[in-house]
Amino acid sequence: MPDSAEKSSRTPISWDPIPRSRAHELVLDAIEEQVTAGRLAVGDLLPPERELASQLQVSRASVREAIRILESQGALQSQVGSGRSAGTRVTALPSEGLTRLLRMHIGLSNFPLDDVAEARIALERASAMLAAQQAEEPQLAEIDQALETMERSSTVEEFNEADTAFHVAIAEAAGNRLVADLTTAIRSSLKQTILEAFHSHGTPSEVQITLQEQHHRIHAAIREQDPQRSAELVEEHIRFAMETLPMGGHGEC
């Protein structure tokens, strides 16, 4: 959180009036503009509702709606009362909040399967390479656990959950939060699609066996600290699933 000396040295924020309709959306734009310009940072307080409404020339209801939306996303936190802790403060967006937003967007956008697959390949190749280079034992243990859970799974649902956990664990082991969040969002948003694909497949157990063999090879390459091999195996795995499992216009692979 910035200290008081740093805050006092900043140039006061100038808020341009908003004359258009759907004012709460434009309040969102105004706050985002201040954040991206570096004039608002984590820990900073927004002006009081009345003051912000006056500066932007919108109603206080519009300001409250914008604040409510940003609070639900985890970007703002409001505290009632008086004193230093009171007011609406900019806060760091939790990974869970970003992942939730991305999941919703991916789930509703009906992206073509090929687009989803290529995005996953790019992200998961990077994750596998980084995990092979720098994952520490606690992170590797999470990958191990997901693999063991898949081995013990007795239903397609259990296998699917563990399969998702395996890929997410690799992304988190990579140590890049943004890549991990993007991978988690894509993977999580498509769990239901792969589950339906398994159920509609003639012999899902055979596919599961092949997928599990591929998981073991990926796991071994990461454990052996072979970045290139890890990336190649992940891409092979995703392309196999995309080609083998019957899926609709958009879905898991």
PyRosetta script that sets phi, psi and omega in degrees:
from pyrosetta import init, pose_from_sequence

init()
pose = pose_from_sequence("MPDSAEKSSRTPISWDPIPRSRAHELVLDAIEEQVTAGRLAVGDLLPPERELASQLQVSRASVREAIRILESQGALQSQVGSGRSAGTRVTALPSEGLTRLLRMHIGLSNFPLDDVAEARIALERASAMLAAQQAEEPQLAEIDQALETMERSSTVEEFNEADTAFHVAIAEAAGNRLVADLTTAIRSSLKQTILEAFHSHGTPSEVQITLQEQHHRIHAAIREQDPQRSAELVEEHIRFAMETLPMGGHGEC")
pose.set_psi(1, 133.5)
pose.set_omega(1, -178.3)
pose.set_phi(2, -62.8)
pose.set_psi(2, 143.1)
pose.set_omega(2, 177.5)
pose.set_phi(3, -80.9)
pose.set_psi(3, 172.5)
pose.set_omega(3, -173.9)
pose.set_phi(4, -65.0)
pose.set_psi(4, -33.6)
pose.set_omega(4, -180.0)
pose.set_phi(5, -65.1)
pose.set_psi(5, -42.0)
pose.set_omega(5, 179.5)
pose.set_phi(6, -64.2)
pose.set_psi(6, -42.6)
pose.set_omega(6, -179.3)
pose.set_phi(7, -63.8)
pose.set_psi(7, -41.0)
pose.set_omega(7, -175.6)
pose.set_phi(8, -68.9)
pose.set_psi(8, -22.2)
pose.set_omega(8, -178.8)
pose.set_phi(9, -84.3)
pose.set_psi(9, -8.2)
pose.set_omega(9, -178.9)
pose.set_phi(10, -76.2)
pose.set_psi(10, 149.0)
pose.set_omega(10, 173.7)
pose.set_phi(11, -70.4)
pose.set_psi(11, 132.8)
pose.set_omega(11, 179.2)
pose.set_phi(12, -55.3)
pose.set_psi(12, 142.0)
pose.set_omega(12, -178.3)
pose.set_phi(13, -73.5)
pose.set_psi(13, 134.6)
pose.set_omega(13, 174.7)
pose.set_phi(14, -103.5)
pose.set_psi(14, 119.8)
pose.set_omega(14, -178.8)
pose.set_phi(15, -102.6)
pose.set_psi(15, 116.5)
pose.set_omega(15, 179.2)
pose.set_phi(16, -75.9)
pose.set_psi(16, 138.6)
pose.set_omega(16, 178.4)
pose.set_phi(17, -59.7)
pose.set_psi(17, 151.1)
pose.set_omega(17, 179.8)
pose.set_phi(18, -116.2)
pose.set_psi(18, 106.1)
pose.set_omega(18, -174.8)
pose.set_phi(19, -91.4)
pose.set_psi(19, -7.2)
pose.set_omega(19, -170.1)
pose.set_phi(20, -90.6)
pose.set_psi(20, 176.1)
pose.set_omega(20, 179.2)
pose.set_phi(21, -78.8)
pose.set_psi(21, 178.6)
pose.set_omega(21, -175.8)
pose.set_phi(22, 49.3)
pose.set_psi(22, 52.6)
pose.set_omega(22, -169.5)
pose.set_phi(23, -61.8)
pose.set_psi(23, -31.3)
pose.set_omega(23, -177.9)
pose.set_phi(24, -62.9)
pose.set_psi(24, -34.2)
pose.set_omega(24, 177.8)
pose.set_phi(25, -66.9)
pose.set_psi(25, -34.3)
pose.set_omega(25, -179.6)
pose.set_phi(26, -78.4)
pose.set_psi(26, -27.0)
pose.set_omega(26, 170.0)
pose.set_phi(27, -63.7)
pose.set_psi(27, -42.2)
pose.set_omega(27, 175.5)
pose.set_phi(28, -56.8)
pose.set_psi(28, -45.9)
pose.set_omega(28, 179.9)
pose.set_phi(29, -61.3)
pose.set_psi(29, -40.4)
pose.set_omega(29, -178.3)
pose.set_phi(30, -65.4)
pose.set_psi(30, -42.7)
pose.set_omega(30, 178.8)
pose.set_phi(31, -66.4)
pose.set_psi(31, -43.2)
pose.set_omega(31, 178.8)
pose.set_phi(32, -60.4)
pose.set_psi(32, -40.2)
pose.set_omega(32, 179.9)
pose.set_phi(33, -61.4)
pose.set_psi(33, -40.6)
pose.set_omega(33, 179.6)
pose.set_phi(34, -67.4)
pose.set_psi(34, -36.0)
pose.set_omega(34, 179.2)
pose.set_phi(35, -68.4)
pose.set_psi(35, -50.1)
pose.set_omega(35, -176.8)
pose.set_phi(36, -66.4)
pose.set_psi(36, -26.3)
pose.set_omega(36, 177.8)
pose.set_phi(37, -81.7)
pose.set_psi(37, -5.8)
pose.set_omega(37, 178.8)
pose.set_phi(38, 83.0)
pose.set_psi(38, 8.5)
pose.set_omega(38, 179.9)
pose.set_phi(39, -86.3)
pose.set_psi(39, -16.1)
pose.set_omega(39, 171.0)
pose.set_phi(40, -123.8)
pose.set_psi(40, 130.8)
pose.set_omega(40, -179.5)
pose.set_phi(41, -130.1)
pose.set_psi(41, 169.4)
pose.set_omega(41, 178.1)
pose.set_phi(42, -55.8)
pose.set_psi(42, 129.7)
pose.set_omega(42, -179.2)
pose.set_phi(43, 99.2)
pose.set_psi(43, -17.3)
pose.set_omega(43, 179.5)
pose.set_phi(44, -75.2)
pose.set_psi(44, 149.8)
pose.set_omega(44, 176.9)
pose.set_phi(45, -94.0)
pose.set_psi(45, 139.7)
pose.set_omega(45, 169.2)
pose.set_phi(46, -74.8)
pose.set_psi(46, 157.3)
pose.set_omega(46, 171.4)
pose.set_phi(47, -60.4)
pose.set_psi(47, 156.1)
pose.set_omega(47, 174.9)
pose.set_phi(48, -56.1)
pose.set_psi(48, 154.6)
pose.set_omega(48, -176.3)
pose.set_phi(49, -51.4)
pose.set_psi(49, -48.4)
pose.set_omega(49, -176.3)
pose.set_phi(50, -61.3)
pose.set_psi(50, -42.9)
pose.set_omega(50, -179.0)
pose.set_phi(51, -66.6)
pose.set_psi(51, -43.7)
pose.set_omega(51, -179.4)
pose.set_phi(52, -65.9)
pose.set_psi(52, -41.1)
pose.set_omega(52, 178.0)
pose.set_phi(53, -61.0)
pose.set_psi(53, -40.4)
pose.set_omega(53, 179.4)
pose.set_phi(54, -66.5)
pose.set_psi(54, -43.8)
pose.set_omega(54, -178.4)
pose.set_phi(55, -64.7)
pose.set_psi(55, -37.8)
pose.set_omega(55, -178.5)
pose.set_phi(56, -90.7)
pose.set_psi(56, -6.7)
pose.set_omega(56, -179.9)
pose.set_phi(57, 57.5)
pose.set_psi(57, 50.1)
pose.set_omega(57, 175.3)
pose.set_phi(58, -130.9)
pose.set_psi(58, 172.9)
pose.set_omega(58, 177.9)
pose.set_phi(59, -77.0)
pose.set_psi(59, 157.1)
pose.set_omega(59, 175.7)
pose.set_phi(60, -64.1)
pose.set_psi(60, -30.0)
pose.set_omega(60, 177.2)
pose.set_phi(61, -61.6)
pose.set_psi(61, -37.8)
pose.set_omega(61, 178.8)
pose.set_phi(62, -66.8)
pose.set_psi(62, -40.3)
pose.set_omega(62, 177.9)
pose.set_phi(63, -64.4)
pose.set_psi(63, -44.1)
pose.set_omega(63, 180.0)
pose.set_phi(64, -61.9)
pose.set_psi(64, -40.1)
pose.set_omega(64, 179.4)
pose.set_phi(65, -65.0)
pose.set_psi(65, -41.8)
pose.set_omega(65, 178.5)
pose.set_phi(66, -63.5)
pose.set_psi(66, -42.5)
pose.set_omega(66, 179.4)
pose.set_phi(67, -64.7)
pose.set_psi(67, -40.8)
pose.set_omega(67, 179.0)
pose.set_phi(68, -59.9)
pose.set_psi(68, -43.0)
pose.set_omega(68, 180.0)
pose.set_phi(69, -63.6)
pose.set_psi(69, -46.1)
pose.set_omega(69, -178.6)
pose.set_phi(70, -68.3)
pose.set_psi(70, -30.9)
pose.set_omega(70, 174.2)
pose.set_phi(71, -65.6)
pose.set_psi(71, -42.2)
pose.set_omega(71, -179.3)
pose.set_phi(72, -64.9)
pose.set_psi(72, -26.6)
pose.set_omega(72, 178.7)
pose.set_phi(73, -86.7)
pose.set_psi(73, -8.7)
pose.set_omega(73, 179.4)
pose.set_phi(74, 87.1)
pose.set_psi(74, 9.8)
pose.set_omega(74, -177.8)
pose.set_phi(75, -89.6)
pose.set_psi(75, -21.4)
pose.set_omega(75, 177.9)
pose.set_phi(76, -130.1)
pose.set_psi(76, 155.6)
pose.set_omega(76, 175.7)
pose.set_phi(77, -139.7)
pose.set_psi(77, 125.4)
pose.set_omega(77, -178.2)
pose.set_phi(78, -105.2)
pose.set_psi(78, 142.1)
pose.set_omega(78, 178.4)
pose.set_phi(79, -132.5)
pose.set_psi(79, 119.9)
pose.set_omega(79, -179.7)
pose.set_phi(80, -80.0)
pose.set_psi(80, 164.4)
pose.set_omega(80, 177.7)
pose.set_phi(81, 110.5)
pose.set_psi(81, -156.6)
pose.set_omega(81, 180.0)
pose.set_phi(82, -129.8)
pose.set_psi(82, 170.0)
pose.set_omega(82, -179.7)
pose.set_phi(83, 100.4)
pose.set_psi(83, -176.9)
pose.set_omega(83, -173.7)
pose.set_phi(84, -65.6)
pose.set_psi(84, -27.9)
pose.set_omega(84, -176.9)
pose.set_phi(85, -84.6)
pose.set_psi(85, -10.2)
pose.set_omega(85, -176.5)
pose.set_phi(86, -77.9)
pose.set_psi(86, 155.7)
pose.set_omega(86, 177.3)
pose.set_phi(87, 109.5)
pose.set_psi(87, -176.4)
pose.set_omega(87, -179.9)
pose.set_phi(88, -106.5)
pose.set_psi(88, 121.3)
pose.set_omega(88, -171.3)
pose.set_phi(89, -117.3)
pose.set_psi(89, 143.4)
pose.set_omega(89, 174.5)
pose.set_phi(90, -72.6)
pose.set_psi(90, 132.8)
pose.set_omega(90, -179.6)
pose.set_phi(91, -129.1)
pose.set_psi(91, 159.5)
pose.set_omega(91, 178.8)
pose.set_phi(92, -67.5)
pose.set_psi(92, 134.8)
pose.set_omega(92, 179.6)
pose.set_phi(93, -73.1)
pose.set_psi(93, 117.0)
pose.set_omega(93, 179.9)
pose.set_phi(94, -63.7)
pose.set_psi(94, 150.8)
pose.set_omega(94, 178.0)
pose.set_phi(95, -56.6)
pose.set_psi(95, -36.8)
pose.set_omega(95, -179.0)
pose.set_phi(96, -63.6)
pose.set_psi(96, -36.3)
pose.set_omega(96, 179.2)
pose.set_phi(97, -66.9)
pose.set_psi(97, -44.0)
pose.set_omega(97, 177.7)
pose.set_phi(98, -63.3)
pose.set_psi(98, -44.3)
pose.set_omega(98, -179.7)
pose.set_phi(99, -61.7)
pose.set_psi(99, -40.1)
pose.set_omega(99, 179.8)
pose.set_phi(100, -62.7)
pose.set_psi(100, -44.1)
pose.set_omega(100, 179.7)
pose.set_phi(101, -63.4)
pose.set_psi(101, -43.8)
pose.set_omega(101, -179.9)
pose.set_phi(102, -66.1)
pose.set_psi(102, -39.9)
pose.set_omega(102, 178.0)
pose.set_phi(103, -59.2)
pose.set_psi(103, -45.3)
pose.set_omega(103, -179.5)
pose.set_phi(104, -63.3)
pose.set_psi(104, -44.2)
pose.set_omega(104, -178.8)
pose.set_phi(105, -63.3)
pose.set_psi(105, -46.4)
pose.set_omega(105, -179.3)
pose.set_phi(106, -64.9)
pose.set_psi(106, -41.6)
pose.set_omega(106, -178.2)
pose.set_phi(107, -64.8)
pose.set_psi(107, -31.0)
pose.set_omega(107, -176.2)
pose.set_phi(108, -94.9)
pose.set_psi(108, -17.0)
pose.set_omega(108, -171.8)
pose.set_phi(109, -83.1)
pose.set_psi(109, -13.3)
pose.set_omega(109, 177.0)
pose.set_phi(110, 53.9)
pose.set_psi(110, 49.2)
pose.set_omega(110, 178.3)
pose.set_phi(111, -64.9)
pose.set_psi(111, 145.1)
pose.set_omega(111, 174.8)
pose.set_phi(112, -59.4)
pose.set_psi(112, 145.2)
pose.set_omega(112, -178.4)
pose.set_phi(113, -55.6)
pose.set_psi(113, -41.3)
pose.set_omega(113, -179.5)
pose.set_phi(114, -61.3)
pose.set_psi(114, -38.0)
pose.set_omega(114, 179.1)
pose.set_phi(115, -65.4)
pose.set_psi(115, -42.9)
pose.set_omega(115, 179.6)
pose.set_phi(116, -63.9)
pose.set_psi(116, -43.7)
pose.set_omega(116, -178.5)
pose.set_phi(117, -62.9)
pose.set_psi(117, -45.1)
pose.set_omega(117, -178.9)
pose.set_phi(118, -65.9)
pose.set_psi(118, -37.4)
pose.set_omega(118, 176.5)
pose.set_phi(119, -64.0)
pose.set_psi(119, -42.6)
pose.set_omega(119, 178.7)
pose.set_phi(120, -63.7)
pose.set_psi(120, -41.6)
pose.set_omega(120, -179.5)
pose.set_phi(121, -60.6)
pose.set_psi(121, -46.0)
pose.set_omega(121, -179.6)
pose.set_phi(122, -61.5)
pose.set_psi(122, -46.5)
pose.set_omega(122, -178.4)
pose.set_phi(123, -68.1)
pose.set_psi(123, -46.0)
pose.set_omega(123, -173.0)
pose.set_phi(124, -77.6)
pose.set_psi(124, -26.0)
pose.set_omega(124, 170.4)
pose.set_phi(125, -62.6)
pose.set_psi(125, -46.3)
pose.set_omega(125, 179.2)
pose.set_phi(126, -61.9)
pose.set_psi(126, -43.2)
pose.set_omega(126, 179.9)
pose.set_phi(127, -62.6)
pose.set_psi(127, -44.3)
pose.set_omega(127, -178.5)
pose.set_phi(128, -63.9)
pose.set_psi(128, -41.4)
pose.set_omega(128, 179.2)
pose.set_phi(129, -63.8)
pose.set_psi(129, -45.7)
pose.set_omega(129, -179.6)
pose.set_phi(130, -66.2)
pose.set_psi(130, -40.3)
pose.set_omega(130, 178.5)
pose.set_phi(131, -61.7)
pose.set_psi(131, -41.1)
pose.set_omega(131, 179.5)
pose.set_phi(132, -66.0)
pose.set_psi(132, -29.9)
pose.set_omega(132, -177.3)
pose.set_phi(133, -82.9)
pose.set_psi(133, -34.5)
pose.set_omega(133, -167.3)
pose.set_phi(134, -138.9)
pose.set_psi(134, 1.1)
pose.set_omega(134, -178.3)
pose.set_phi(135, -62.8)
pose.set_psi(135, 138.1)
pose.set_omega(135, 177.0)
pose.set_phi(136, -98.4)
pose.set_psi(136, 170.1)
pose.set_omega(136, -171.2)
pose.set_phi(137, -58.2)
pose.set_psi(137, -42.8)
pose.set_omega(137, 178.0)
pose.set_phi(138, -59.4)
pose.set_psi(138, -37.2)
pose.set_omega(138, 178.7)
pose.set_phi(139, -71.5)
pose.set_psi(139, -39.8)
pose.set_omega(139, 176.9)
pose.set_phi(140, -64.4)
pose.set_psi(140, -33.0)
pose.set_omega(140, 179.2)
pose.set_phi(141, -64.9)
pose.set_psi(141, -32.9)
pose.set_omega(141, 176.8)
pose.set_phi(142, -65.7)
pose.set_psi(142, -39.6)
pose.set_omega(142, 176.5)
pose.set_phi(143, -64.6)
pose.set_psi(143, -44.0)
pose.set_omega(143, 178.4)
pose.set_phi(144, -57.3)
pose.set_psi(144, -44.8)
pose.set_omega(144, -176.3)
pose.set_phi(145, -62.7)
pose.set_psi(145, -43.3)
pose.set_omega(145, 179.2)
pose.set_phi(146, -62.8)
pose.set_psi(146, -39.7)
pose.set_omega(146, 179.9)
pose.set_phi(147, -65.9)
pose.set_psi(147, -41.6)
pose.set_omega(147, 178.9)
pose.set_phi(148, -66.2)
pose.set_psi(148, -37.8)
pose.set_omega(148, 178.3)
pose.set_phi(149, -64.0)
pose.set_psi(149, -39.0)
pose.set_omega(149, 176.3)
pose.set_phi(150, -62.4)
pose.set_psi(150, -38.9)
pose.set_omega(150, 179.4)
pose.set_phi(151, -62.2)
pose.set_psi(151, -35.5)
pose.set_omega(151, -176.3)
pose.set_phi(152, -89.5)
pose.set_psi(152, -7.4)
pose.set_omega(152, -174.1)
pose.set_phi(153, -64.3)
pose.set_psi(153, 137.8)
pose.set_omega(153, -179.3)
pose.set_phi(154, -109.7)
pose.set_psi(154, -7.7)
pose.set_omega(154, 179.1)
pose.set_phi(155, -131.0)
pose.set_psi(155, 160.8)
pose.set_omega(155, 176.0)
pose.set_phi(156, -61.6)
pose.set_psi(156, -37.7)
pose.set_omega(156, -179.6)
pose.set_phi(157, -61.0)
pose.set_psi(157, -45.0)
pose.set_omega(157, 179.8)
pose.set_phi(158, -65.4)
pose.set_psi(158, -41.5)
pose.set_omega(158, 178.5)
pose.set_phi(159, -61.1)
pose.set_psi(159, -43.8)
pose.set_omega(159, -178.2)
pose.set_phi(160, -63.4)
pose.set_psi(160, -42.2)
pose.set_omega(160, 178.2)
pose.set_phi(161, -62.1)
pose.set_psi(161, -44.8)
pose.set_omega(161, -178.8)
pose.set_phi(162, -69.8)
pose.set_psi(162, -34.8)
pose.set_omega(162, 177.0)
pose.set_phi(163, -60.7)
pose.set_psi(163, -47.1)
pose.set_omega(163, 177.2)
pose.set_phi(164, -60.7)
pose.set_psi(164, -44.2)
pose.set_omega(164, 180.0)
pose.set_phi(165, -60.9)
pose.set_psi(165, -35.9)
pose.set_omega(165, 179.5)
pose.set_phi(166, -61.8)
pose.set_psi(166, -49.6)
pose.set_omega(166, -178.2)
pose.set_phi(167, -67.6)
pose.set_psi(167, -38.4)
pose.set_omega(167, 178.3)
pose.set_phi(168, -65.5)
pose.set_psi(168, -39.6)
pose.set_omega(168, 179.8)
pose.set_phi(169, -62.8)
pose.set_psi(169, -38.5)
pose.set_omega(169, 177.2)
pose.set_phi(170, -64.6)
pose.set_psi(170, -43.7)
pose.set_omega(170, 179.4)
pose.set_phi(171, -61.0)
pose.set_psi(171, -42.3)
pose.set_omega(171, -179.5)
pose.set_phi(172, -70.6)
pose.set_psi(172, -32.1)
pose.set_omega(172, 178.2)
pose.set_phi(173, -69.1)
pose.set_psi(173, -18.6)
pose.set_omega(173, -179.3)
pose.set_phi(174, -68.9)
pose.set_psi(174, -24.9)
pose.set_omega(174, 176.6)
pose.set_phi(175, 84.2)
pose.set_psi(175, 3.8)
pose.set_omega(175, 176.9)
pose.set_phi(176, -105.4)
pose.set_psi(176, 108.5)
pose.set_omega(176, -172.3)
pose.set_phi(177, -63.0)
pose.set_psi(177, -39.3)
pose.set_omega(177, -177.7)
pose.set_phi(178, -67.9)
pose.set_psi(178, -45.2)
pose.set_omega(178, 178.0)
pose.set_phi(179, -61.5)
pose.set_psi(179, -41.4)
pose.set_omega(179, 180.0)
pose.set_phi(180, -63.5)
pose.set_psi(180, -43.3)
pose.set_omega(180, -179.5)
pose.set_phi(181, -66.4)
pose.set_psi(181, -41.5)
pose.set_omega(181, 178.2)
pose.set_phi(182, -63.6)
pose.set_psi(182, -44.7)
pose.set_omega(182, 179.6)
pose.set_phi(183, -62.9)
pose.set_psi(183, -44.8)
pose.set_omega(183, -179.9)
pose.set_phi(184, -61.7)
pose.set_psi(184, -41.6)
pose.set_omega(184, -179.1)
pose.set_phi(185, -63.5)
pose.set_psi(185, -47.2)
pose.set_omega(185, -179.4)
pose.set_phi(186, -64.2)
pose.set_psi(186, -49.3)
pose.set_omega(186, -176.7)
pose.set_phi(187, -62.1)
pose.set_psi(187, -45.6)
pose.set_omega(187, -177.4)
pose.set_phi(188, -67.8)
pose.set_psi(188, -36.5)
pose.set_omega(188, -177.2)
pose.set_phi(189, -68.2)
pose.set_psi(189, -18.1)
pose.set_omega(189, -173.4)
pose.set_phi(190, -111.9)
pose.set_psi(190, 9.6)
pose.set_omega(190, -179.2)
pose.set_phi(191, -58.6)
pose.set_psi(191, -42.5)
pose.set_omega(191, -176.8)
pose.set_phi(192, -65.2)
pose.set_psi(192, -34.9)
pose.set_omega(192, -178.8)
pose.set_phi(193, -66.7)
pose.set_psi(193, -43.5)
pose.set_omega(193, 179.7)
pose.set_phi(194, -69.0)
pose.set_psi(194, -33.3)
pose.set_omega(194, 177.6)
pose.set_phi(195, -61.6)
pose.set_psi(195, -45.5)
pose.set_omega(195, 178.0)
pose.set_phi(196, -64.3)
pose.set_psi(196, -35.7)
pose.set_omega(196, 178.4)
pose.set_phi(197, -65.4)
pose.set_psi(197, -41.0)
pose.set_omega(197, 176.9)
pose.set_phi(198, -60.7)
pose.set_psi(198, -45.6)
pose.set_omega(198, -177.4)
pose.set_phi(199, -65.7)
pose.set_psi(199, -31.4)
pose.set_omega(199, -177.8)
pose.set_phi(200, -86.9)
pose.set_psi(200, -9.1)
pose.set_omega(200, -179.0)
pose.set_phi(201, -78.5)
pose.set_psi(201, 145.6)
pose.set_omega(201, -177.0)
pose.set_phi(202, -63.4)
pose.set_psi(202, -42.8)
pose.set_omega(202, -177.7)
pose.set_phi(203, -133.9)
pose.set_psi(203, 73.6)
pose.set_omega(203, -176.4)
pose.set_phi(204, -60.8)
pose.set_psi(204, -29.1)
pose.set_omega(204, -178.7)
pose.set_phi(205, -62.7)
pose.set_psi(205, -37.1)
pose.set_omega(205, 178.5)
pose.set_phi(206, -65.6)
pose.set_psi(206, -40.1)
pose.set_omega(206, 177.8)
pose.set_phi(207, -65.7)
pose.set_psi(207, -42.2)
pose.set_omega(207, 179.0)
pose.set_phi(208, -60.2)
pose.set_psi(208, -40.2)
pose.set_omega(208, 179.4)
pose.set_phi(209, -61.0)
pose.set_psi(209, -45.7)
pose.set_omega(209, 179.4)
pose.set_phi(210, -64.4)
pose.set_psi(210, -44.4)
pose.set_omega(210, 178.7)
pose.set_phi(211, -60.8)
pose.set_psi(211, -39.9)
pose.set_omega(211, -179.5)
pose.set_phi(212, -67.0)
pose.set_psi(212, -38.3)
pose.set_omega(212, 175.7)
pose.set_phi(213, -61.2)
pose.set_psi(213, -40.5)
pose.set_omega(213, 177.8)
pose.set_phi(214, -65.3)
pose.set_psi(214, -40.5)
pose.set_omega(214, 177.1)
pose.set_phi(215, -58.3)
pose.set_psi(215, -43.3)
pose.set_omega(215, -179.8)
pose.set_phi(216, -63.5)
pose.set_psi(216, -38.2)
pose.set_omega(216, 179.7)
pose.set_phi(217, -68.6)
pose.set_psi(217, -39.9)
pose.set_omega(217, 176.6)
pose.set_phi(218, -62.4)
pose.set_psi(218, -46.8)
pose.set_omega(218, -179.6)
pose.set_phi(219, -58.1)
pose.set_psi(219, -44.8)
pose.set_omega(219, -179.0)
pose.set_phi(220, -64.1)
pose.set_psi(220, -42.1)
pose.set_omega(220, -178.9)
pose.set_phi(221, -64.5)
pose.set_psi(221, -38.3)
pose.set_omega(221, 177.1)
pose.set_phi(222, -67.3)
pose.set_psi(222, -44.4)
pose.set_omega(222, 178.1)
pose.set_phi(223, -61.7)
pose.set_psi(223, -33.3)
pose.set_omega(223, 179.5)
pose.set_phi(224, -83.7)
pose.set_psi(224, 2.2)
pose.set_omega(224, 178.1)
pose.set_phi(225, 57.7)
pose.set_psi(225, 47.9)
pose.set_omega(225, 178.9)
pose.set_phi(226, -112.8)
pose.set_psi(226, 90.0)
pose.set_omega(226, -174.1)
pose.set_phi(227, -60.7)
pose.set_psi(227, -45.6)
pose.set_omega(227, -176.4)
pose.set_phi(228, -65.1)
pose.set_psi(228, -44.9)
pose.set_omega(228, 179.1)
pose.set_phi(229, -63.2)
pose.set_psi(229, -41.2)
pose.set_omega(229, 178.9)
pose.set_phi(230, -59.4)
pose.set_psi(230, -45.6)
pose.set_omega(230, -179.5)
pose.set_phi(231, -64.7)
pose.set_psi(231, -43.1)
pose.set_omega(231, -179.7)
pose.set_phi(232, -63.4)
pose.set_psi(232, -41.1)
pose.set_omega(232, -178.8)
pose.set_phi(233, -68.4)
pose.set_psi(233, -37.0)
pose.set_omega(233, 177.1)
pose.set_phi(234, -63.5)
pose.set_psi(234, -45.1)
pose.set_omega(234, 179.5)
pose.set_phi(235, -63.3)
pose.set_psi(235, -43.1)
pose.set_omega(235, 177.8)
pose.set_phi(236, -59.8)
pose.set_psi(236, -40.7)
pose.set_omega(236, -179.2)
pose.set_phi(237, -64.3)
pose.set_psi(237, -47.0)
pose.set_omega(237, -178.9)
pose.set_phi(238, -65.5)
pose.set_psi(238, -42.7)
pose.set_omega(238, -179.1)
pose.set_phi(239, -67.2)
pose.set_psi(239, -36.5)
pose.set_omega(239, 177.0)
pose.set_phi(240, -61.7)
pose.set_psi(240, -47.5)
pose.set_omega(240, -178.6)
pose.set_phi(241, -63.0)
pose.set_psi(241, -40.4)
pose.set_omega(241, -179.4)
pose.set_phi(242, -62.8)
pose.set_psi(242, -39.4)
pose.set_omega(242, -177.1)
pose.set_phi(243, -81.4)
pose.set_psi(243, -24.1)
pose.set_omega(243, -172.3)
pose.set_phi(244, -94.5)
pose.set_psi(244, -41.9)
pose.set_omega(244, -176.0)
pose.set_phi(245, -85.6)
pose.set_psi(245, 132.6)
pose.set_omega(245, 178.4)
pose.set_phi(246, -75.0)
pose.set_psi(246, 117.2)
pose.set_omega(246, -178.1)
pose.set_phi(247, -131.5)
pose.set_psi(247, 156.8)
pose.set_omega(247, -177.8)
pose.set_phi(248, -80.1)
pose.set_psi(248, -154.2)
pose.set_omega(248, -174.3)
pose.set_phi(249, -61.1)
pose.set_psi(249, -27.3)
pose.set_omega(249, 173.8)
pose.set_phi(250, -148.9)
pose.set_psi(250, 147.6)
pose.set_omega(250, 179.4)
pose.set_phi(251, 172.7)
pose.set_psi(251, -175.2)
pose.set_omega(251, -175.6)
pose.set_phi(252, -70.9)
pose.set_psi(252, 154.0)
pose.set_omega(252, 172.7)
pose.set_phi(253, -150.3)
pose.dump_pdb("model.pdb")
